[in-house]
Every structure is written in C-alpha cells, then in structure tokens.
Amino acid sequence: MISINFSSDIELGTFKVVLIDPNNNITNILEQSQEGTEVYKVKKGNNRIKIVAKEAKGKLKLDITPEKDGLEIDIISTN
C-alpha cells in the first residue's frame, strides 16, 4: 500500500496522473486541478506513476509514502 498526497492547480490544457500496475492496469489518481490524499494497493512487481499532459500549464505536488515496511520507491524521470 502507498499513500499519495496530491495537489494540482492546472491553468491550461489537459492533465492527469495515473498509477500503472505490473499487468498494465491503469488507475486514475487525479485529473486537472484537485487536492487530496488516497491510499492505493500496489501489486508485487514494478508499479509506475505516470503524468500525462497535453499543452498543460500549472503546478503539481505529489507526496508518496509507503504504508508497509520494506516497500521501496524509486523515482525515475524520463522525457
């Protein structure tokens, strides 16, 4: 389980953040401007968080916290 605290303020374009599990199932975390905290069950293996935007402008804050000891989070950025 991971806890995600999020805050987004999107001024232009379309924007969303999704969680992708090892089987490529997609769960929406947030769309456009939103604020909140949610807990997500993650499957064993590589789970990814992807930011998807089209001509978007704004601000995003994500705090990701493992809810279980031994759970590792690696942050990898690609363009």
C-alpha positions in Angstrom: 0.0 0.0 0.0 1.1 3.5 -0.7 -0.4 6.8 0.4 -0.4 9.6 -2.1 -1.0 13.2 -1.0 -1.6 15.4 -4.1 -2.3 19.0 -5.0 -2.6 20.3 -8.6 -3.5 23.6 -9.9 -3.8 23.4 -13.7 -4.3 26.6 -15.6 -4.3 25.4 -19.2 -4.6 22.1 -21.2 -5.4 18.6 -20.0 -3.6 16.9 -17.2 -3.8 13.7 -15.2 -1.7 11.4 -13.1 -2.2 7.6 -13.2 -0.9 4.5 -11.4 0.1 1.6 -13.7 0.4 -1.9 -12.1 2.7 -4.7 -13.3 -0.1 -6.0 -15.5 -0.5 -2.5 -17.2 -3.9 -1.9 -15.5 -4.4 1.8 -15.1 -5.9 3.6 -12.0 -6.5 7.4 -12.2 -5.0 9.3 -9.3 -6.1 12.8 -10.3 -7.3 14.9 -13.2 -6.9 18.6 -13.8 -7.0 20.6 -10.6 -7.5 18.5 -7.5 -6.4 18.1 -3.9 -6.5 15.2 -1.5 -5.0 12.0 -0.1 -5.7 8.5 -1.3 -4.3 5.1 -0.4 -3.6 2.6 -3.2 -2.9 -1.1 -3.1 0.2 -1.9 -5.2 0.8 -5.4 -6.6 4.2 -7.1 -6.3 6.5 -6.0 -9.1 7.1 -2.7 -10.8 4.3 -0.2 -10.4 4.6 3.2 -12.1 3.1 6.6 -11.7 2.8 8.4 -15.0 2.0 12.1 -15.6 0.0 12.6 -18.8 -0.5 16.2 -20.1 -1.4 17.9 -23.3 -0.4 21.6 -23.6 -0.8 21.8 -19.8 0.5 24.6 -17.6 0.2 24.7 -13.8 1.6 23.3 -10.6 1.7 19.8 -9.1 2.8 18.4 -5.7 2.9 14.7 -5.0 4.0 13.1 -1.7 4.3 9.3 -2.0 4.6 7.4 1.3 4.9 3.6 1.6 2.4 2.2 4.1 4.4 -1.0 4.6 8.0 -1.6 5.8 10.2 -3.0 3.1 8.4 -1.2 0.2 10.9 0.7 -1.9 10.1 3.7 -4.1 12.5 4.7 -6.9 11.9 8.0 -8.7 12.9 7.8 -12.4 12.3 10.7 -14.7 12.1 10.4 -18.5 11.2 13.0 -21.2 
